[in-house]
Amino acid sequence: MSSNAAHRNELGEFLKARRAELSPRTVGLPDSGGPRRVPGLRREEVAQLAAISTDYYTRLEQGRIQASAPVLAALTRALHLQDDQRAYLFSLAGKPSARSPRRARQQVQPQLRRLLDDLTATPAVVMGRRMDILAWNTLAAAMITDFGKIPEKSRNYIRLIFTDPDMRTLYSDWNTVARTCVAQLRMEAAKYPDDPRLSALVGELSVHDELFRRWWAAHDVATLSVGTKVLRHPVAGELTLDWDTLTATTDPDQQLVIWTAEPGTPTYDGLRFLASWATAGTRDS
């Protein structure tokens, strides 16, 4: 199957998943209250909301045609898509491109490496394509896991989330963290549909974990941006951390992810204790 055809099929599955989440009442359509053959909105209801013919929408959902930008904008409004979902929809419907050449393994940008080394009281990692962990500082290794002990080809954040049992106890709300990771990986798949390593990663996790299969099939999407995570750390105790991402201008596929805490909070003190503990451990080793 060509990349263009695969994108059209994925676009159709994405539209199906989104309309299944909506009811007539939530989009302002009359609802008789009777039984419905499909969950959520019917195709003809989506077409009505987007001001297109039902036949056109059906062919679009079946992957038989490629939508124009105005139609995509109308569907964005009809299906109440969020910004991440809109970006994903437009990415899937972009112009077909030649098969991407094999990419060299990413190397962390030197300026990001220097910044990591300077962040002694702030845990931070550099993530690349597919959520690969390209670099980290001492505090991030103490807080999350010793990335240096993981083979480079397996040093991937979402793989660790689903395959490392310690991750399920480290994150207080593991389900939310893991599902968000799957949605972020969906965005990566739209950007790089021909990436064999990404395809292999999805296949591996689909075989390994039933929850991953279910969440991948839901076609949720999200970008790596900001948020809050609660960790139950075996040394530092409970940590409530705000995380943020900074994109490297020299390589937009590399993002610095940092975790911080409000000064004066137990988490702020816990990070400093963890930093001292990690430094002492480094000296003793």
Secondary structure, 3 states (H helix, E strand, C coil): CCHHHHHHHHHHHHHHHHHHCCCCHHHCCCCCCCCCCCCCCCHHHHHHHHCCCHHHHHHHHCCCCCCCHHHHHHHHHHCCCCHHHHHHHHHHCCCCCCCCCCCCCCCCCHHHHHHHHHCCCCCEEEECHHHEEEEECHHHHHHCCCHHHCCHHHCEHHHHHHHCHHHHHHECCHHHHHHHHHHHHHHHHHHCCCCHHHHHHHHHHHHHCHHHHHHHHCCCCCCCCEEEEEEEECCCEEEEEEEEEEEECCEEEEEEEEEECCCCCHHHHHHHHHHHHHHHHHHHC
